[in-house]
Amino acid sequence: MSNESLANLMTETRKFAPPAEVAADANVTAAAYEAAAEDRLAFWAEQARRLSWETAPAQTLDWSNPPFAKWFADGRLNVAYNCVDRHVEAGHGDRVAIHFEGEPGDSRAITYAELRREVSRAAHALTELGVATGDRVAIYMPMLPETVIAMLACARIGAPHSVVFGAFSADALAARIEDADARVVITSDGGYRRGAPSALKPAVDEALTRPGAANVRNVLVVRRTGQDVPWTEGRDVWWHELTERQPEEHTPEAFDAEHPLFILYTSGTTGRPKGILHTSGGYLTQVSYTHHAVFDLKPETDVFWCTADVGWVTGHSYIVYGPLSNGATQVLYEGTPNTPHNGRWWEIVQKYGVTILYTAPTAIRTCMKWGDDVPAAFNLESLRILGSVGEPINPEAWIWYRKHIGGDRTPVVDTWWQTETGGIMISPLPGVTAAKPGAAQVPLPGIAATVVDDNGAEVANGSGGYLALTEPWPSMLRTIWGDDQRYIDTYWSRFPGVYFAGDGAKKDTEGDIWLLGRVDDVMLVSGHNISTTEVESALVSHPRIAEAAVVGATDPQTTQAICAFVILRGGAAEEEGLVEELRAHVAKELGPIAKPKRILPVDELPKTRSGKIMRRLLRDVAENRELGDVTTLTDSTVMELIQSKLPTAS
Ligand code: WT7
């Protein structure tokens, strides 16, 4: 960004107070902010007592060697014991932990007692394969109960897992196996995707031909689809054959709070993927507390559903470690939202009586595009809290989510965090905060976040700049695996002593925080820094626009010119004068400075597999450059489609 701070253009003023019944019975009230403000470390020490420790920590934070934090360093615990066994010991063994829903419609309910048996067997199985404490295990799986079981089995024996998203290529898998130096890979024959079995094992076989993967001794294969699998004798082992003959009792060993729990590679739109390292005690404390606070989870009655893939941090923290440490009952769904029909998600909400739903803005906008009548055909009255994560949620998408999914009654919590932060950092609390559509608003109790200018000074209310985290937090990344210097350079060098998140943000006149997209995506137009998010939100607030992606293209007059790619609602047919009308609409919403120079209707937008728009590629198109790397796109043909539209532009 230039020295001009981010322009504060959007003036969304709607507010939604917490419903009285949520406020009256909320897990966390306004008192938590006061307690944390009074003594932040005492507050986190208190939250750590949510967990069961073999040795309770006397220390809270060791920040003697910043930016390398140690939380609860003299405490010892077993993460899997906290997520499974202790609930059985407390008499909740019969409670369903996971309602698994397969894409073809098969289902399986797994109680906490059963989960304990399965995790115990899998832990023995890994030990039999020679996996020792500290060895890394790669997990390359579809969304299956065994995926969760495998992660917990690793945690149980102190073997850090590295989950690689099941749709990544053999090359991506090989690079991650090599960087983490994994010794065992857990995978499956395949999984169901868009109505058909889709193979996974061949990608593992291919990855293991690469020299960097030479240290992998065994491949443990879960049988899901029953399809034919190529087999390497002596290396490959069936999960069911190995686990079935293991004892169902396993004594969990306690590890240091700072024992590595997992490595997770950021999808990264640029550069080599970074292996984000998370450890045990602080991580579990924060994901457990935030899941309890932000979703107001009542384990006896709620049915929680996070639609993310376990291959992303959202799945790690809010499918596996947060919900299970809290003894929640949750839904785990294998497939795509539109198989076999566009209402599949809402059918699942109805079937299991889901009370809390956590999903991403990209999914919400897709559902908006499919039409209001799709969710209207199902009974969604069980829902009481809705969550959003992954990118800024446009106010119109927020309003649609609340109205058409939440029956105009549920709070919507817009949760800001990152792979690096491990857990939720900024979010409304459903029983406390008067919610503003499109804003994550307030740092959670115990979290210190603000917006700073180019010099690292906090901005005044009503101004924009960069999001910064000004105090360490329990679930923070500890380093980038094998590269401490890159950890320092990436996050701690922009502003001394402060964590740089890489996101643009602003404070509104009441001091609430609005996230405005990655700093790389901020545009410079005639000396003004303008957020792509705000222009996109203005476009999406027009009734003809379903989705929008905005980029700044090099321009001789204005430095950058705003260029918008839009998907039209109700078919792509573009009526006479529509582009002019859209430009005028943005000017009216945000001011003339934000008026796009070009608006290009397209059929699809380029997205990463985690649903983020790849603006970098759109910038290549807008600047008539050759396209950069398209390998992390969900569908690489999208770019050809967009380029074929180009002659009609401007
Ligand atoms: C980046 C982190 C957090 C788990 C999923 C993504 C963006 C995330 C929000 C939000 C605005 C958001 C940020 C952040 N982001 N949540 N509620 N509002 N932006 O994890 O892949 O590590 O991405 O996602 O840009 O830095 P990730």
Boltz pocket constraint, residues with backbone or C-beta under 6 A from the ligand:
constraints:
  - pocket:
      binder: B
      contacts: [[A, 266], [A, 267], [A, 312], [A, 313], [A, 314], [A, 388], [A, 389], [A, 390], [A, 391], [A, 392], [A, 393], [A, 414], [A, 415], [A, 416], [A, 417], [A, 418], [A, 419], [A, 420], [A, 426], [A, 440], [A, 501], [A, 502], [A, 503], [A, 515], [A, 516], [A, 517], [A, 518], [A, 610]]
      max_distance: 6.0
